[in-house]
Amino acid sequence: MSRERLSVNYSELGKLAEAITVKVIRLIQTARKENKFTVHEESNPYVMGGKSISTTVDIAAQREYTDVFSVKTPDIGIVAEEKDPLQSFAISNKSTVWLIDGVDGTTNLVGGAPFGYGTQCALLQGRNVPIAIVGDASTGDIFGYYGNSGVFRIDKHGKRSQISRVTRERRLVDHDGLRRPTINQYHPLSQKLLLSGEVGDVQELVGGIGTTMAQMLTDQIGLFGLRPHHERPWDAVPAYALCAKADMVFMTPTKNGRSFQRWHPAHLKTTYMRNVDLLVMHRSRVREFMEVVERHA
């Protein structure tokens, strides 16, 4: 075991990250309510169209994390999304880093969407994720795990509950689902399934990955579809690690295109291209899903 691993107290750091997430949610909610932020467009080779938007809220939210982590955990690296004019975070050569997405779902925040925007962070140690937290600013919910906490939800009133206690009696077909745009970018078999109605009514949605996937944790949606895409660490790692910890399963088409198999997130601190579709659901619904696959393969 490395010296770095021995020096990390996941429970203490998780509580610290949770407390910061509470502050960031309030910051985002206030900015949204008062409509006090500046939007600018920037080059982004990893998204459709090659450009994305950022706001002063993104920077302010990111600083809530970085200002604390840089002081409280100076030996842990930081990998953050935004280019902060007051702070510089190069891709750290350390094996343990904080991954920070100050605002997850900036487009929805700016566009006035009723949901799909929030914040997320994670502690990445090698390829393990001992801490992952997603905050949904549209609902006030916080989802996460650290230490021996198990996957928890903290609602807007501060009530804490365990995700393992969420009842999942409804079938997949009886749920609504969500997918990232656009349908013609998915594998042909994925397209058939997503449009069939047999895995639920799957609607197209633009929004934060973390806040959208968190809806599966409370069983609000049954399935989430993601087309092939560049996976950026601050986007993917917190959300994917949290869902995997909560018994969500990532399914991807097999090479022959006739079935689906499980896919396991890589959990990297650098951006990489995921060349396969992902259809994500709770493990209790995999059998039903595979029955639908057999009918459409």
Phi, psi and omega per residue, in radians:
M1 nan 2.382 -3.069
S2 -1.320 2.738 3.084
R3 -1.082 -0.617 3.114
E4 -1.070 -0.763 -3.140
R5 -1.108 -0.685 -3.111
L6 -1.155 -0.457 -3.038
S7 -1.490 -0.093 -3.040
V8 -1.723 2.169 3.034
N9 -1.803 1.768 -3.022
Y10 -1.108 -0.646 -3.122
S11 -1.134 -0.787 -3.136
E12 -1.156 -0.786 3.138
L13 -1.181 -0.605 3.103
G14 -1.130 -0.721 3.101
K15 -1.133 -0.642 3.099
L16 -1.118 -0.825 3.131
A17 -1.102 -0.661 3.122
E18 -1.103 -0.761 -3.128
A19 -1.117 -0.690 3.105
I20 -1.146 -0.705 -3.141
T21 -1.050 -0.678 3.079
V22 -1.024 -0.783 3.141
K23 -1.151 -0.691 -3.106
V24 -1.185 -0.695 3.093
I25 -1.019 -0.779 3.135
R26 -1.121 -0.684 3.117
L27 -1.067 -0.808 -3.137
I28 -1.138 -0.757 -3.129
Q29 -1.096 -0.706 3.128
T30 -1.143 -0.778 3.125
A31 -1.077 -0.698 3.131
R32 -1.152 -0.794 -3.099
K33 -1.130 -0.760 -3.077
E34 -1.540 -0.187 -3.138
N35 0.964 0.741 -3.114
K36 -1.933 1.474 3.036
F37 -2.798 2.737 3.133
T38 -1.882 2.394 -3.113
V39 -1.915 2.376 3.005
H40 -2.407 2.663 -3.126
E41 -1.702 2.498 -3.130
E42 -2.457 2.734 3.123
S43 -1.209 2.381 3.138
N44 -2.610 1.784 -3.082
P45 -1.245 -0.125 -3.042
Y46 -1.728 0.080 3.128
V47 -2.181 2.836 3.121
M48 -1.068 2.333 -3.141
G49 1.541 -0.232 3.075
G50 1.342 0.088 3.121
K51 -2.410 2.623 3.080
S52 -2.447 2.977 3.134
I53 -1.928 2.667 3.043
S54 -2.388 2.810 -3.121
T55 -2.367 2.957 3.046
T56 -1.143 -0.395 3.083
V57 -1.219 -0.686 3.105
D58 -0.984 -0.818 -3.129
I59 -1.146 -0.802 -3.122
A60 -1.086 -0.730 3.134
A61 -1.137 -0.777 3.129
Q62 -1.038 -0.713 -3.126
R63 -1.137 -0.503 3.080
E64 -1.003 -0.677 3.097
Y65 -1.341 -0.915 -2.978
T66 -1.172 -0.619 3.127
D67 -1.067 -0.646 -3.135
V68 -1.407 -0.850 -3.069
F69 -1.111 -0.647 -3.115
S70 -1.145 -0.438 3.110
V71 -1.623 -0.823 -3.059
K72 -1.329 -0.549 -3.111
T73 -2.288 1.134 -3.060
P74 -1.127 -0.370 -3.125
D75 -1.519 -0.058 3.130
I76 -1.830 2.289 -3.125
G77 -1.228 2.921 3.121
I78 -2.262 2.237 3.029
V79 -2.134 1.884 -3.045
A80 -2.137 2.733 -3.042
E81 -1.279 -0.815 -2.948
E82 -1.462 2.574 3.000
K83 -1.484 1.771 -3.067
D84 -1.565 2.114 -3.119
P85 -1.125 -0.318 -3.128
L86 -1.725 -0.234 -3.119
Q87 -2.447 2.521 3.132
S88 -2.099 2.204 3.133
F89 -2.198 1.641 3.046
A90 -1.303 2.775 3.076
I91 -1.033 2.013 -3.017
S92 -1.222 2.552 3.042
N93 -1.539 0.063 3.104
K94 -1.387 2.630 -3.127
S95 -1.428 -0.284 3.101
T96 -1.987 2.111 -3.092
V97 -2.463 2.653 2.935
W98 -1.508 2.350 3.032
L99 -1.910 2.206 -2.967
I100 -2.289 2.197 3.011
D101 -2.104 1.649 -3.039
G102 -0.954 -0.870 3.033
V103 -2.180 2.016 3.062
D104 -1.672 1.991 -3.108
G105 1.682 0.768 -3.123
T106 -1.013 -0.677 -3.139
T107 -1.020 -0.734 3.124
N108 -1.220 -0.637 3.101
L109 -1.069 -0.851 -3.099
V110 -1.225 -0.665 -3.064
G111 -1.375 -0.090 3.106
G112 1.408 0.312 3.113
A113 -1.101 2.567 -3.088
P114 -1.271 -0.274 3.127
F115 -2.717 3.108 3.088
G116 1.612 0.434 3.065
Y117 -2.493 2.487 -3.095
G118 -3.069 -2.455 -3.083
T119 -2.670 2.740 3.099
Q120 -2.738 2.692 3.072
C121 -2.668 2.821 3.124
A122 -2.703 2.720 2.993
L123 -1.824 2.085 3.138
L124 -1.859 2.141 -3.140
Q125 -2.130 1.764 -2.973
G126 1.193 -2.006 3.018
R127 -2.023 0.215 3.089
N128 -1.709 2.631 -3.116
V129 -2.176 1.536 -3.103
P130 -1.337 -0.253 3.115
I131 -2.418 2.284 3.055
A132 -2.571 2.284 -3.118
I133 -2.427 2.308 3.074
V134 -2.159 2.206 3.101
G135 -1.951 2.210 3.138
D136 -1.704 1.838 -3.081
A137 -1.254 -0.366 -3.128
S138 -1.324 -0.480 3.141
T139 -1.949 -0.352 -3.058
G140 1.517 0.015 -3.135
D141 -1.346 2.569 2.999
I142 -2.170 2.319 3.099
F143 -2.120 2.493 3.127
G144 -3.129 -3.101 2.997
Y145 -2.747 2.668 3.017
Y146 -2.965 2.666 -3.110
G147 0.960 -2.275 3.121
N148 -1.799 0.445 -3.025
S149 -1.220 -0.458 -2.903
G150 1.228 3.017 3.134
V151 -1.381 2.169 -3.061
F152 -2.113 2.836 2.981
R153 -2.211 2.345 3.019
I154 -2.041 2.037 -3.083
D155 -1.424 3.125 -3.047
K156 -1.123 -0.272 3.107
H157 -1.629 -0.021 3.141
G158 1.566 0.083 3.135
K159 -1.345 2.257 -3.103
R160 -1.794 2.385 3.097
S161 -2.501 2.866 -3.119
Q162 -1.690 2.322 3.127
I163 -1.122 -0.512 -3.132
S164 -1.076 -0.311 -3.119
R165 -1.627 0.010 3.101
V166 -1.212 2.234 -3.139
T167 -1.355 2.287 -3.120
R168 -2.215 1.228 -3.081
E169 -1.628 -0.462 -3.102
R170 -1.274 2.595 3.089
R171 -1.321 2.822 3.130
L172 -1.043 -0.709 -3.089
V173 -1.136 -0.373 -3.117
D174 -1.577 0.021 3.119
H175 -1.731 2.787 2.831
D176 -1.474 2.669 3.072
G177 -2.265 2.938 3.118
L178 -2.325 2.634 3.091
R179 -2.511 2.623 3.054
R180 -1.330 2.585 3.110
P181 -1.292 2.753 -0.109
T182 -2.003 2.781 -2.949
I183 -1.082 -0.585 -3.091
N184 -1.285 -0.074 3.084
Q185 -1.608 -0.045 3.120
Y186 -1.530 2.833 3.023
H187 -1.047 2.536 -3.125
P188 -0.927 -0.693 3.140
L189 -1.192 -0.681 3.081
S190 -1.080 -0.713 3.131
Q191 -1.036 -0.796 3.126
K192 -1.003 -0.802 -3.098
L193 -1.168 -0.801 -3.074
L194 -1.157 -0.482 -3.131
L195 -1.689 -0.083 -3.017
S196 -1.319 -0.474 -3.015
G197 1.441 -0.090 -3.088
E198 -1.535 -0.123 3.017
V199 -2.052 0.481 -3.110
G200 1.717 3.000 3.089
D201 -1.477 1.750 -3.016
V202 -1.672 1.975 -3.087
Q203 -1.789 2.634 3.113
E204 -1.392 2.399 -3.093
L205 -2.526 2.384 2.940
V206 -1.808 2.197 -3.131
G207 -3.138 3.094 3.124
G208 -1.105 2.375 3.138
I209 -1.101 -0.805 -3.091
G210 -1.101 -0.841 -3.106
T211 -1.201 -0.547 3.104
T212 -1.242 -0.823 -3.128
M213 -1.140 -0.490 3.127
A214 -1.098 -0.403 3.114
Q215 -1.138 -0.415 3.065
M216 -1.253 -0.475 -3.105
L217 -1.163 -0.586 3.110
T218 -1.713 0.123 3.085
D219 1.196 0.451 3.059
Q220 -1.306 -0.572 3.029
I221 -2.213 2.668 -3.080
G222 -1.687 -0.447 -3.044
L223 -2.591 2.526 3.065
F224 -2.271 2.210 -3.109
G225 -1.878 2.354 3.091
L226 -2.209 2.238 3.101
R227 -1.312 2.950 3.010
P228 -0.958 2.441 -2.982
H229 -2.890 2.756 2.973
H230 -1.284 2.164 3.119
E231 -1.605 2.035 3.092
R232 -1.698 2.395 -2.957
P233 -1.007 -0.712 -3.099
W234 -1.240 -0.440 3.072
D235 -1.398 -0.941 -2.920
A236 -1.435 -0.777 -2.973
V237 -1.070 -0.892 -3.139
P238 -1.031 -0.799 -3.080
A239 -1.188 -0.822 -3.094
Y240 -1.165 -0.737 -3.131
A241 -1.134 -0.730 3.141
L242 -1.095 -0.791 -3.130
C243 -1.156 -0.712 3.118
A244 -1.095 -0.685 3.126
K245 -1.148 -0.485 -3.124
A246 -1.644 0.365 3.059
D247 1.223 0.472 2.971
M248 -1.460 2.585 -3.080
V249 -2.072 2.378 3.122
F250 -1.769 2.064 -3.114
M251 -1.960 2.439 -3.128
T252 -2.408 2.600 -3.133
P253 -1.051 2.496 3.057
T254 -1.253 2.907 -3.089
K255 -1.067 -0.577 -3.138
N256 -1.445 -0.073 3.067
G257 1.262 0.275 -3.075
R258 -1.885 -0.081 -3.135
S259 -2.743 -2.995 3.086
F260 -2.205 2.665 3.073
Q261 -2.406 2.898 -3.123
R262 -1.335 2.544 3.113
W263 -2.156 2.480 -3.102
H264 -2.059 2.185 -3.120
P265 -0.982 2.499 -3.107
A266 -1.402 -0.478 -3.116
H267 0.939 1.272 -3.134
L268 -1.999 2.768 3.124
K269 -1.657 0.043 3.081
T270 -2.134 2.781 3.134
T271 -1.260 2.432 3.069
Y272 -2.476 2.794 3.141
M273 -1.595 2.128 3.012
R274 -1.648 1.937 -3.026
N275 -1.551 0.120 -3.088
V276 -2.150 2.715 3.009
D277 -1.237 2.718 2.964
L278 -2.233 2.245 2.974
L279 -2.052 2.029 -2.973
V280 -1.902 2.394 -3.127
M281 -2.767 2.950 3.081
H282 -1.271 2.575 -3.076
R283 -1.020 -0.475 -3.125
S284 -1.193 -0.209 -3.089
R285 -1.928 0.084 -3.111
V286 -1.149 -0.699 -3.126
R287 -1.075 -0.810 3.098
E288 -1.072 -0.728 3.133
F289 -1.055 -0.793 -3.100
M290 -1.180 -0.510 3.049
E291 -1.133 -0.665 3.088
V292 -1.187 -0.718 3.121
V293 -1.002 -0.778 -3.119
E294 -1.066 -0.590 -3.124
R295 -1.306 -0.391 -3.056
H296 -1.917 -0.190 -3.086
A297 -1.175 nan nan
